[in-house]
Amino acid sequence: MSETRKSQEQAHYDRRAGDLDDPRYDWTSGADRMNPALRAPYQHLEALLADCAGKRILDFGCGHGIFSIPPARNGAHVVGVDISPRSLAFARRRSMREHVGDQMQFCVGDCEHLPFPDSTFDIVMSCGVLSCLNLTRGVSEVARVLRPDGRAIFVDTLGHNPVMNLRRRWAKWRGDRTDWTTQHILTVPALRVFSERFDHCSVRPFDLTTLFLAQCSWHGRRLLDAATAIDRWMLRREPLSRLAFKVVVEVSGPKTS
C-alpha cells in the first residue's frame, strides 16, 4: 500500500510539473512567489534562515525548488530532495537562472527513507510537504539526518478550517490534490509527533483574516497590515488558532531513537 501511494504521489507531481518550456511558468522564488496576503509564514521562514552562510541545509520535499533559493543566496549549501523527477528538473533550472547552481544539488528520494547518513544537516526546511507523508516516518527521518545541534523548520497547512477543507475536497475532485494529501492535512493533535522526536518545539499559526484578502486584488498595504495585526491577536487564542491556514513549526534537539 505504501509503495502504491508513493507511486501515485510521484505520478501526480510529475504530471503537475508540466512542460519545462512552457513560457507561462513563473520562475519567481521564495516568499515573493506567494499571494501577497499569504506571504507571512514564508517571510517568517526566510527571516529564520537569514543567517545561514556556510550551513548545510536540506529542503525536505523541495518540489520546484521555489523555497530552496533564498538560503542559497544567503550563502548556504542547499540539498533538495523530492519524489518527483520532473519537479526537480525545474529546481535545477531555477538554481541556474538564479546563479546559485554551484551551491545547490537536487536528488530524487523518498522523504520517508532519506538517502543521507545520520547527522548530515545543520538545518532542515520544509514547505507544504507533510500532508504527502506518513507523518511519523517523515519527522523521524528529519530527526535522524539532523546534527545534534541542528534545527528544522516546517511551513505547512493546518486542517481544522472548514472552509479550507471544503476547498481541498474541491481541489481533489478537479485532480489538483491526491486522496492521501486531502485526508492527511496536519492537525493540532498530530503536532505531538514533533515533541516526541525533538527536545524543543514551537508552533506559530498564520493567516485567518488574511484569507479573505487573498481572494481580492484591490487591497492595499494598510489593509493587509491591519489584517495581519488582527491575526496576530486572534491566533494567540486557542480556539481560534486551530482555524489558521498555515503553521510554522520550529524544532531542535533531535532525540536519538
N, C-alpha and C positions, 0 to 999 in steps of 0.2 A: 504493500500500500504506500509506503514512504517513497519508494523509487518511482511509482506511478505518479504520485503527487508532484515530485520534483521534475519529472519529465514534462508534466503538464505545465508547471510553472515556467520551465525553460522555453517551451514552445510558445507560451503566451507572451513572454517578454521579448523573445526573438521576433515574433510577429509584430508586436507593438513598436519595435525599434525602427521598422520601416526601411526606407531606402536611404543609404548614406548620401546619395547625390541629390536628394530632394531639396530644391532651393528654398523651400519654406521652413526648413529646420532652423530652430532658434539656438544659436551657439552661445547665448548668454550663460554665464556660470555664477554659482553662488546664490546668495540671498536675492540679488537683483533679478534673478530668473523668476522669482515668485510674484504672485499678485501683491501689489503694494500693501494691501490691508492685512495680508497674512505672512509678512516677512519676518515678524518679530522673533519667532523661535529660531529661525535660521541666522538672523543677525546676532542673536544670543550665542549660538554655536560658534559663529565666526569670531566673536569677542573672546570666547573661552580659548580659542585656538590662535589668538593674535600673536602670542609669544611662544612660537613652536619651532624656531630656527634650530636646525640640527636634530630634531626629533624624528623618530621613525613612526609613521602613522599608518594604520590600516583603515581604509574606507571599506567598511563591512557591508557588502551588498551595494557596490558603488554605482551600478547601472550605467548611465551615460557619462559618469564622472563629473556631474554638474557641481557637486559639493567637494570634489577632490581638489579642485583648482586653488581655492583660497589658501589652504595651508601650504601648498607647494609654492605659491607666490611669496609666502612668509618664510620660506627657507627650509621647510620640512621635506623629508624624503617620504613620499606617499606611495603606498601599495594598495591597489584596488582589486577586490575580488568580487566576482559575481557569477551567477549560474548561466547567464545569457551571453554567448559569444558575440552575438550581433550588437548587443548593447555595449560591450567592451570595445568593439571597433569604433564606435562613436567616442568612447572615453579616450582612446589612444589618439584619435584625430583631434579631439578637443585639446589635449595636452600639448600637441604640436602647434596648434593655432595660437595657444596662449604662451608659447615659448617656455614651457616648463617640462618638456618631454624628457629631458635628461634627469629630472628629479622624481620621475614617476614611472611605475610599472604596473601592468594590469595582467591578471591571470584568471582563467576560468576555474571556479571552485565552488564547493558546497559549503555554505555558511554554517551548516550543522556538523561538518567534518573539515575544518580548515586545513589547507595543505602547508602549515607552518609549524615549526618546532615550538615547544613551550617557551614562554617568556621572551618572545621575539620583539614586541612592540612597546613603545613608550605610551602611545595613545591609540585607542580605537574609537572611531567615529562611525555613526550610522544614521541614515535619514530615510525613514519610511520603509524599513525592511522587516520589522519584527512580525508583522501580520503574515508574512510569507513563510514563516518558520515554525517548527516546533520550538516554542519559546525557551523551554528549559535547556534543550540541547544547544540552541544558538547562544544563549547567555553563558552557558558553561564553557563553550568554546572561546568566547571572548575572554573569560577569566583565565583560561589556560594559556592563551597566547600573549596576554599582558605581562609585562615585567612586574615584579612585586611592588615597585613604587609607581606603577603606571595608573592611568585612569581611562575611563571610557565615557563617551557622551552619545546618547541616543536621542534623536528627534523623531517622534512618532505620533501617530493618530490615537486618540482616546475614543473608546467605543460606547459611551453612555448617552450621547446626544441623539434623541430620537429622530430629529430632522436629518442629521447627517447619516444616520443609519438607513433611513429611507432612501437617501441619495445613493448610498453604496449599493443597496439592492437594485436600484435602477441601473447603476453602472454595470453590475453583474449581468443583468438582463440584456444590456447592449453589447456585452462581451468585453468591456473595459476592465473588469475585475474577474478573478477566478473564484470558484466556490470557496476554496480554502481561505483566501485573504478576506473574503466577505465575512466569514464565520469566525475569524481569529484576530479581530481587531483588539488591540491592547485594552485591558480593563484595569480598574483600580485593584481588585483582588489579585490579579496576575502580577502586579508590581512586586509582590513579595519575593518573586524569584531573584530579583536583584539583591535584596537583603540577604538571601540565602547564599549567594555566591560572592558577595563583596562585603567588606567591613563597613564601608561608608556609602550611603545612598541618599541623594537629594532629588526631589521631583518638583518641577516648576510647570504649572499649566499656562497655556496661552490661548487666546482667541475665543471669544464668545460674542461680545458686542461687535467686534470687527468682522465677524462672519456676515453680518448684514451689509457692511460697506463693501465687502468683497464682490457683491453682486452689482455694485454701482460703478459707473465710470465718472461720476461727477463730483465725488467727494474731494475736498481739499485737505491740505496738510493739517490745518487746525482741527478739522472734524476727526481726522484719523488719530491725532494726538489725544483728543478728548476721549475717543472710544478706547484707545489703548490704556489711558489712565483709569477709565471705568472698569476695564477688565482686570487691571492690577488689583483694584479694590474688591471686586466681586469674586475673583477666583482665589482669594485668600480664605473664603468661606467654604467649608467642607461640602455642603450640599451642592453648591454652585460649581465648585471646582471639577466635579465629575462631568459637567456639561462642556468643558473646554474641548476645543477641536484638537489641539496638539499639546503634548507634554515634552519637556526636555528632562531626561533622566541622566544625572551625572553620578558616576560610581568610581570608587577607588578601593585599594586594598583587596585584590583578588584572593579568595580563600583557596587553600590547597584542598583538593578533594581526597 
